[in-house]
Amino acid sequence: MPTIVLVNPQIPPNTGNIARTCAATATPLHLVGPLGFDLSDRYLKRAGLDYWPQVDLTLHPDWAAFSDEQRQTGGRTIGFSTSGRWSYTDLTYRPDDWLLFGSETEGLPKDILTTCDETAYIPMDRSVVRSLNLSVSAAVGLFEALRQLEFCPRMNP
């Protein structure tokens, strides 16, 4: 199962929405600090609703701590950015991929992008919109990876 990684997220409802998506797909979520909010933030909790107990959440104080864990665990890092090399649909995803997304205001820093095994972009008319919302981008990237990996959730009534 791919893993979603949010590097320095700033807006609590975005992270809450991504956490709900991760709960719905049994996708691990890693948050890399510094965070722009406290995890007890009511907007974060509200966006995640009562799904937080189902989220496989890992917190890292900084990029170095995350990098150490990622190297030990293995897998390919895919940085999502408006300056990515490949359209997100042109990549062939693997179960051990780490899907990295940067902050809402700055995206992934260039020094982090240069360490990624691959970089991906989501096509859009940039003459109209600078970027997509972080929770939308994470869902688009994750669901393409899951589609390729033939993820089929159990439907419980």
C-alpha positions in Angstrom: 0.0 0.0 0.0 1.4 3.4 -0.9 2.0 5.9 1.9 0.9 9.6 2.0 3.5 12.0 3.3 2.6 15.6 4.1 5.6 17.8 4.6 5.0 20.9 6.7 1.2 21.1 6.2 -0.3 24.4 7.3 -4.1 24.2 7.1 -5.8 21.8 9.6 -8.9 21.0 7.5 -6.7 19.9 4.6 -4.8 17.5 6.8 -8.1 16.3 8.4 -9.6 15.6 4.9 -6.5 13.7 3.9 -6.6 11.7 7.1 -10.2 10.7 6.3 -9.1 9.6 2.8 -6.3 7.6 4.3 -8.8 5.9 6.8 -11.1 5.1 3.9 -8.3 3.4 1.9 -6.2 2.0 4.8 -3.4 4.1 3.6 -0.7 5.1 6.1 -0.3 8.8 6.7 3.0 10.5 7.7 3.1 14.1 8.9 6.5 15.8 8.7 7.0 18.9 10.9 7.0 21.5 11.6 3.3 21.5 11.3 1.4 24.8 11.0 -1.1 23.7 13.6 -1.5 21.7 16.8 -2.9 18.1 16.4 -5.6 19.0 18.9 -6.9 21.7 16.6 -10.7 21.5 16.4 -10.8 22.1 12.6 -8.4 19.2 12.1 -10.5 17.0 14.2 -13.7 18.2 12.6 -12.4 17.5 9.0 -11.3 14.0 10.1 -14.6 13.4 11.9 -14.5 10.3 14.0 -12.1 8.5 11.6 -8.9 9.5 13.4 -8.7 6.2 15.3 -8.6 4.3 12.0 -5.7 6.4 10.6 -2.3 4.7 10.6 -0.6 8.0 11.6 3.1 8.6 12.1 4.6 12.0 13.1 8.1 13.1 12.3 9.6 16.2 13.9 11.4 17.2 10.8 12.6 16.1 7.3 15.7 14.4 8.6 13.7 12.1 10.9 11.4 11.2 8.1 14.2 10.5 5.7 15.9 8.2 8.2 12.7 6.1 8.6 12.0 6.1 4.8 15.5 4.9 4.0 15.3 2.1 6.6 11.9 1.0 5.4 12.7 1.3 1.7 10.5 2.2 -1.2 10.5 5.0 -3.8 9.7 8.6 -3.0 7.5 10.4 -5.5 7.3 14.2 -5.0 4.1 15.9 -6.2 4.8 19.4 -7.5 3.6 21.7 -10.2 7.1 21.4 -11.5 7.1 17.6 -11.5 8.7 15.7 -14.4 5.9 13.2 -15.2 2.1 13.5 -15.3 0.9 11.6 -12.3 -0.9 9.1 -14.7 2.3 8.3 -16.6 4.0 6.8 -13.5 3.8 3.1 -12.7 3.1 3.0 -9.0 4.4 0.4 -6.6 3.0 -0.8 -3.3 5.9 0.6 -1.4 5.8 4.1 -2.9 5.9 7.2 -0.6 3.7 10.0 -2.1 5.1 13.3 -0.9 3.1 16.5 -0.8 4.3 19.9 0.4 2.7 22.7 2.3 -0.3 24.5 0.9 1.6 27.8 0.5 5.0 26.6 -0.8 4.7 23.0 -2.0 7.7 20.8 -1.6 10.9 22.6 -1.0 13.4 22.3 -3.9 16.0 20.5 -1.7 13.4 17.8 -1.0 12.3 17.5 -4.6 15.8 16.9 -5.7 16.0 13.9 -3.3 12.9 12.3 -4.8 13.2 9.2 -7.0 10.5 10.6 -9.2 8.4 13.8 -9.4 4.9 14.1 -10.6 2.5 16.8 -11.6 -1.3 16.9 -11.9 -2.2 18.6 -15.3 -4.2 21.8 -15.0 -4.6 25.1 -16.8 -2.1 27.1 -14.9 -3.1 30.3 -16.6 -6.2 30.1 -14.5 -5.2 28.3 -11.3 -1.7 28.2 -9.6 -2.3 24.8 -7.9 -4.9 22.5 -6.6 -6.0 22.2 -2.9 -3.6 19.9 -1.0 -6.4 17.5 0.0 -7.5 17.3 -3.6 -4.0 16.7 -4.9 -3.3 14.0 -2.3 -6.6 12.2 -3.2 -5.9 12.4 -7.0 -2.4 11.0 -6.6 -3.4 8.3 -4.1 -6.4 7.1 -6.1 -4.4 6.8 -9.3 -1.8 4.7 -7.4 -4.6 2.6 -5.9 -6.3 2.2 -9.3 -3.1 0.9 -10.9 -2.5 -1.4 -7.9 -6.0 -2.7 -8.3 -7.1 -1.7 -4.8 -10.6 -2.9 -4.2 -12.0 -2.1 -0.7 -14.4 -4.4 1.0 -17.9 -2.9 1.1 -19.4 -3.3 4.5 -23.1 -2.6 4.8 
